[in-house]
Amino acid sequence: MLQYPELPLESPLIDVELPDPRGGRYRLSQFTEPLLAVVFMCNHCPYVKGSIRELVQLAESYRGQVAFVGINPNDWERYPEDSPEGMVAFAKEHGIFFPYLVDETQEVAKAYRATRTPEVFLFDERRLLRYHGRINDNPKFPDQAQSHDLKAAIEALLQGQDPPLKEAPALGCSIKWRPGNEPEIKIG
């Protein structure tokens, strides 16, 4: 069994500043909406492609209440579709209007202990981690999803309640680490 320590619930926001592919820069602490969803994602992963419609719909439905920020940590030298230019095309194709940022060094993904795309970290108004995991229970085939865990977590937090599931294992592709940059994973 592979063991990789997850970011504990109630952890404070790891505040970083990252570029977008068009030359802008965003700091996670700049968003003032009550909730903040940090989503590690990429362009080529079939699980991201299957989840992106629901993610964009959630961002639209909760505009002003939840800030969404996508972060692409993948090695685009080995996966060219995940390049910054590919991010611009992917965002246009799927109507992504929220910031979609580049984690070129992969240090942000490591700090969050992210392992998958897509993988969501949802922070409350105090910017404490309250939900970690998946968008839904069938990201590759979203029309067959039975459980929309991110939406349920958002709804609960906006009503001042705990999410029904605080952690739901992220379902998706592994982050494509640059050779030699892989995080330390224990077997045991």
C-alpha positions as YAML, in Angstrom:
chain: A
units: angstrom
residues:
- id: 1
  name: MET
  ca: [0.00, 0.00, 0.00]
- id: 2
  name: LEU
  ca: [1.40, 3.39, -0.95]
- id: 3
  name: GLN
  ca: [1.32, 5.97, 1.82]
- id: 4
  name: TYR
  ca: [1.47, 9.66, 1.10]
- id: 5
  name: PRO
  ca: [0.53, 12.00, 3.94]
- id: 6
  name: GLU
  ca: [-2.49, 14.18, 3.14]
- id: 7
  name: LEU
  ca: [-2.94, 17.79, 4.17]
- id: 8
  name: PRO
  ca: [-4.91, 17.49, 7.44]
- id: 9
  name: LEU
  ca: [-8.42, 18.89, 7.65]
- id: 10
  name: GLU
  ca: [-8.54, 22.28, 9.40]
- id: 11
  name: SER
  ca: [-5.11, 23.16, 7.96]
- id: 12
  name: PRO
  ca: [-4.80, 26.84, 7.06]
- id: 13
  name: LEU
  ca: [-4.67, 27.92, 3.44]
- id: 14
  name: ILE
  ca: [-1.22, 27.58, 1.96]
- id: 15
  name: ASP
  ca: [-0.98, 31.00, 0.37]
- id: 16
  name: VAL
  ca: [0.95, 31.13, -2.87]
- id: 17
  name: GLU
  ca: [1.21, 33.35, -5.90]
- id: 18
  name: LEU
  ca: [1.24, 31.72, -9.33]
- id: 19
  name: PRO
  ca: [1.10, 32.91, -12.93]
- id: 20
  name: ASP
  ca: [-1.62, 32.23, -15.42]
- id: 21
  name: PRO
  ca: [-0.60, 31.35, -19.00]
- id: 22
  name: ARG
  ca: [-1.56, 34.83, -20.26]
- id: 23
  name: GLY
  ca: [0.92, 36.65, -18.03]
- id: 24
  name: GLY
  ca: [-1.29, 37.53, -15.05]
- id: 25
  name: ARG
  ca: [-0.48, 36.57, -11.46]
- id: 26
  name: TYR
  ca: [-2.82, 35.52, -8.67]
- id: 27
  name: ARG
  ca: [-2.32, 35.07, -4.93]
- id: 28
  name: LEU
  ca: [-4.71, 32.66, -3.25]
- id: 29
  name: SER
  ca: [-5.29, 35.08, -0.35]
- id: 30
  name: GLN
  ca: [-6.57, 37.76, -2.75]
- id: 31
  name: PHE
  ca: [-9.96, 36.07, -3.15]
- id: 32
  name: THR
  ca: [-12.61, 37.46, -0.80]
- id: 33
  name: GLU
  ca: [-15.52, 35.09, -1.42]
- id: 34
  name: PRO
  ca: [-16.66, 33.18, 1.68]
- id: 35
  name: LEU
  ca: [-15.28, 29.88, 0.33]
- id: 36
  name: LEU
  ca: [-12.22, 29.06, -1.78]
- id: 37
  name: ALA
  ca: [-11.89, 25.91, -3.90]
- id: 38
  name: VAL
  ca: [-8.34, 25.12, -4.98]
- id: 39
  name: VAL
  ca: [-8.48, 22.47, -7.72]
- id: 40
  name: PHE
  ca: [-5.41, 20.67, -9.02]
- id: 41
  name: MET
  ca: [-6.21, 19.84, -12.62]
- id: 42
  name: CYS
  ca: [-4.70, 19.55, -16.08]
- id: 43
  name: ASN
  ca: [-5.79, 19.35, -19.71]
- id: 44
  name: HIS
  ca: [-5.13, 15.79, -20.84]
- id: 45
  name: CYS
  ca: [-6.56, 13.69, -18.00]
- id: 46
  name: PRO
  ca: [-9.84, 11.95, -18.93]
- id: 47
  name: TYR
  ca: [-11.07, 12.42, -15.33]
- id: 48
  name: VAL
  ca: [-10.57, 16.18, -15.58]
- id: 49
  name: LYS
  ca: [-12.26, 16.21, -18.98]
- id: 50
  name: GLY
  ca: [-15.16, 14.29, -17.47]
- id: 51
  name: SER
  ca: [-15.41, 16.66, -14.48]
- id: 52
  name: ILE
  ca: [-14.83, 20.02, -16.09]
- id: 53
  name: ARG
  ca: [-18.46, 20.66, -17.06]
- id: 54
  name: GLU
  ca: [-19.61, 20.14, -13.44]
- id: 55
  name: LEU
  ca: [-16.71, 22.21, -12.11]
- id: 56
  name: VAL
  ca: [-17.51, 25.17, -14.39]
- id: 57
  name: GLN
  ca: [-21.23, 24.88, -13.55]
- id: 58
  name: LEU
  ca: [-20.42, 24.96, -9.82]
- id: 59
  name: ALA
  ca: [-18.18, 27.99, -10.29]
- id: 60
  name: GLU
  ca: [-20.99, 29.75, -12.17]
- id: 61
  name: SER
  ca: [-23.73, 28.72, -9.72]
- id: 62
  name: TYR
  ca: [-21.76, 29.87, -6.68]
- id: 63
  name: ARG
  ca: [-20.20, 32.99, -8.22]
- id: 64
  name: GLY
  ca: [-19.66, 35.53, -5.43]
- id: 65
  name: GLN
  ca: [-19.88, 32.81, -2.76]
- id: 66
  name: VAL
  ca: [-17.06, 30.46, -3.80]
- id: 67
  name: ALA
  ca: [-13.85, 31.44, -5.56]
- id: 68
  name: PHE
  ca: [-12.53, 28.66, -7.79]
- id: 69
  name: VAL
  ca: [-8.86, 28.48, -8.74]
- id: 70
  name: GLY
  ca: [-7.45, 25.76, -10.99]
- id: 71
  name: ILE
  ca: [-3.77, 24.84, -10.69]
- id: 72
  name: ASN
  ca: [-1.94, 22.74, -13.28]
- id: 73
  name: PRO
  ca: [1.14, 21.03, -11.75]
- id: 74
  name: ASN
  ca: [1.87, 18.59, -14.59]
- id: 75
  name: ASP
  ca: [5.18, 18.19, -16.42]
- id: 76
  name: TRP
  ca: [4.27, 19.52, -19.84]
- id: 77
  name: GLU
  ca: [7.59, 18.54, -21.39]
- id: 78
  name: ARG
  ca: [6.48, 14.90, -21.16]
- id: 79
  name: TYR
  ca: [2.76, 15.75, -21.52]
- id: 80
  name: PRO
  ca: [2.67, 18.58, -24.10]
- id: 81
  name: GLU
  ca: [-1.14, 18.86, -23.98]
- id: 82
  name: ASP
  ca: [-0.71, 20.27, -20.44]
- id: 83
  name: SER
  ca: [1.46, 23.18, -21.60]
- id: 84
  name: PRO
  ca: [0.49, 26.77, -20.78]
- id: 85
  name: GLU
  ca: [-0.66, 27.20, -24.40]
- id: 86
  name: GLY
  ca: [-2.75, 24.06, -23.99]
- id: 87
  name: MET
  ca: [-4.24, 25.52, -20.80]
- id: 88
  name: VAL
  ca: [-5.43, 28.59, -22.72]
- id: 89
  name: ALA
  ca: [-7.06, 26.39, -25.37]
- id: 90
  name: PHE
  ca: [-8.58, 24.06, -22.73]
- id: 91
  name: ALA
  ca: [-10.02, 27.00, -20.79]
- id: 92
  name: LYS
  ca: [-11.55, 28.47, -23.95]
- id: 93
  name: GLU
  ca: [-12.98, 25.13, -25.08]
- id: 94
  name: HIS
  ca: [-14.64, 24.44, -21.72]
- id: 95
  name: GLY
  ca: [-15.68, 27.96, -20.70]
- id: 96
  name: ILE
  ca: [-13.33, 28.15, -17.73]
- id: 97
  name: PHE
  ca: [-13.66, 31.73, -16.50]
- id: 98
  name: PHE
  ca: [-11.90, 31.32, -13.16]
- id: 99
  name: PRO
  ca: [-8.10, 31.58, -12.83]
- id: 100
  name: TYR
  ca: [-6.26, 28.53, -14.16]
- id: 101
  name: LEU
  ca: [-2.69, 28.81, -12.93]
- id: 102
  name: VAL
  ca: [0.66, 27.19, -13.72]
- id: 103
  name: ASP
  ca: [2.62, 25.38, -10.98]
- id: 104
  name: GLU
  ca: [5.79, 25.06, -13.06]
- id: 105
  name: THR
  ca: [8.04, 24.02, -10.17]
- id: 106
  name: GLN
  ca: [5.40, 21.63, -8.78]
- id: 107
  name: GLU
  ca: [6.16, 23.03, -5.32]
- id: 108
  name: VAL
  ca: [2.55, 24.11, -4.74]
- id: 109
  name: ALA
  ca: [1.23, 20.61, -5.49]
- id: 110
  name: LYS
  ca: [3.84, 19.22, -3.09]
- id: 111
  name: ALA
  ca: [2.91, 21.74, -0.38]
- id: 112
  name: TYR
  ca: [-0.76, 20.73, -0.67]
- id: 113
  name: ARG
  ca: [0.29, 17.07, -0.86]
- id: 114
  name: ALA
  ca: [-1.85, 16.71, -3.98]
- id: 115
  name: THR
  ca: [-1.50, 13.45, -5.88]
- id: 116
  name: ARG
  ca: [-4.30, 13.49, -8.49]
- id: 117
  name: THR
  ca: [-6.03, 15.51, -11.16]
- id: 118
  name: PRO
  ca: [-8.68, 16.56, -10.40]
- id: 119
  name: GLU
  ca: [-8.20, 16.99, -6.65]
- id: 120
  name: VAL
  ca: [-10.11, 19.63, -4.65]
- id: 121
  name: PHE
  ca: [-9.17, 21.51, -1.47]
- id: 122
  name: LEU
  ca: [-12.14, 23.54, -0.17]
- id: 123
  name: PHE
  ca: [-11.44, 26.26, 2.40]
- id: 124
  name: ASP
  ca: [-14.00, 28.07, 4.56]
- id: 125
  name: GLU
  ca: [-14.29, 31.78, 5.39]
- id: 126
  name: ARG
  ca: [-11.44, 31.46, 7.93]
- id: 127
  name: ARG
  ca: [-9.43, 29.79, 5.14]
- id: 128
  name: LEU
  ca: [-9.25, 26.47, 6.94]
- id: 129
  name: LEU
  ca: [-9.44, 23.23, 4.95]
- id: 130
  name: ARG
  ca: [-12.93, 21.77, 5.38]
- id: 131
  name: TYR
  ca: [-13.23, 19.38, 2.43]
- id: 132
  name: HIS
  ca: [-10.63, 17.46, 0.45]
- id: 133
  name: GLY
  ca: [-11.11, 15.10, -2.44]
- id: 134
  name: ARG
  ca: [-13.23, 14.56, -5.49]
- id: 135
  name: ILE
  ca: [-15.78, 16.56, -7.44]
- id: 136
  name: ASN
  ca: [-18.07, 13.54, -7.78]
- id: 137
  name: ASP
  ca: [-17.92, 9.76, -7.51]
- id: 138
  name: ASN
  ca: [-17.61, 9.10, -11.25]
- id: 139
  name: PRO
  ca: [-15.42, 11.77, -12.84]
- id: 140
  name: LYS
  ca: [-14.66, 9.76, -15.94]
- id: 141
  name: PHE
  ca: [-18.35, 9.18, -16.68]
- id: 142
  name: PRO
  ca: [-20.08, 12.16, -15.02]
- id: 143
  name: ASP
  ca: [-23.55, 11.29, -16.30]
- id: 144
  name: GLN
  ca: [-23.35, 8.17, -14.11]
- id: 145
  name: ALA
  ca: [-22.28, 10.07, -10.96]
- id: 146
  name: GLN
  ca: [-24.37, 9.24, -7.89]
- id: 147
  name: SER
  ca: [-22.62, 11.49, -5.38]
- id: 148
  name: HIS
  ca: [-21.70, 15.13, -6.04]
- id: 149
  name: ASP
  ca: [-19.40, 15.55, -3.07]
- id: 150
  name: LEU
  ca: [-17.96, 18.99, -3.83]
- id: 151
  name: LYS
  ca: [-21.42, 20.50, -4.30]
- id: 152
  name: ALA
  ca: [-22.63, 18.88, -1.07]
- id: 153
  name: ALA
  ca: [-19.61, 20.29, 0.80]
- id: 154
  name: ILE
  ca: [-20.18, 23.78, -0.62]
- id: 155
  name: GLU
  ca: [-23.88, 23.71, 0.28]
- id: 156
  name: ALA
  ca: [-23.16, 22.59, 3.84]
- id: 157
  name: LEU
  ca: [-20.43, 25.16, 4.46]
- id: 158
  name: LEU
  ca: [-22.54, 28.00, 3.04]
- id: 159
  name: GLN
  ca: [-25.26, 26.99, 5.53]
- id: 160
  name: GLY
  ca: [-22.78, 26.97, 8.42]
- id: 161
  name: GLN
  ca: [-22.72, 23.17, 8.65]
- id: 162
  name: ASP
  ca: [-20.02, 20.53, 8.33]
- id: 163
  name: PRO
  ca: [-19.77, 18.84, 4.94]
- id: 164
  name: PRO
  ca: [-21.53, 15.45, 4.86]
- id: 165
  name: LEU
  ca: [-18.21, 13.98, 3.71]
- id: 166
  name: LYS
  ca: [-15.11, 15.86, 4.81]
- id: 167
  name: GLU
  ca: [-12.82, 13.67, 2.75]
- id: 168
  name: ALA
  ca: [-13.66, 11.70, -0.37]
- id: 169
  name: PRO
  ca: [-10.76, 10.05, -2.19]
- id: 170
  name: ALA
  ca: [-9.78, 11.99, -5.30]
- id: 171
  name: LEU
  ca: [-10.44, 9.94, -8.40]
- id: 172
  name: GLY
  ca: [-8.26, 10.78, -11.35]
- id: 173
  name: CYS
  ca: [-4.88, 10.62, -13.00]
- id: 174
  name: SER
  ca: [-1.70, 10.83, -10.98]
- id: 175
  name: ILE
  ca: [0.09, 14.16, -11.12]
- id: 176
  name: LYS
  ca: [2.78, 13.94, -13.78]
- id: 177
  name: TRP
  ca: [5.91, 14.79, -11.78]
- id: 178
  name: ARG
  ca: [9.11, 15.87, -13.48]
- id: 179
  name: PRO
  ca: [11.72, 13.09, -13.26]
- id: 180
  name: GLY
  ca: [13.51, 13.40, -9.92]
- id: 181
  name: ASN
  ca: [10.84, 15.74, -8.52]
- id: 182
  name: GLU
  ca: [8.45, 13.07, -7.26]
- id: 183
  name: PRO
  ca: [7.28, 13.44, -3.66]
- id: 184
  name: GLU
  ca: [8.41, 10.88, -1.13]
- id: 185
  name: ILE
  ca: [5.89, 8.07, -0.93]
- id: 186
  name: LYS
  ca: [6.25, 5.24, 1.58]
- id: 187
  name: ILE
  ca: [5.28, 1.66, 0.98]
- id: 188
  name: GLY
  ca: [3.74, -0.07, 3.95]
...
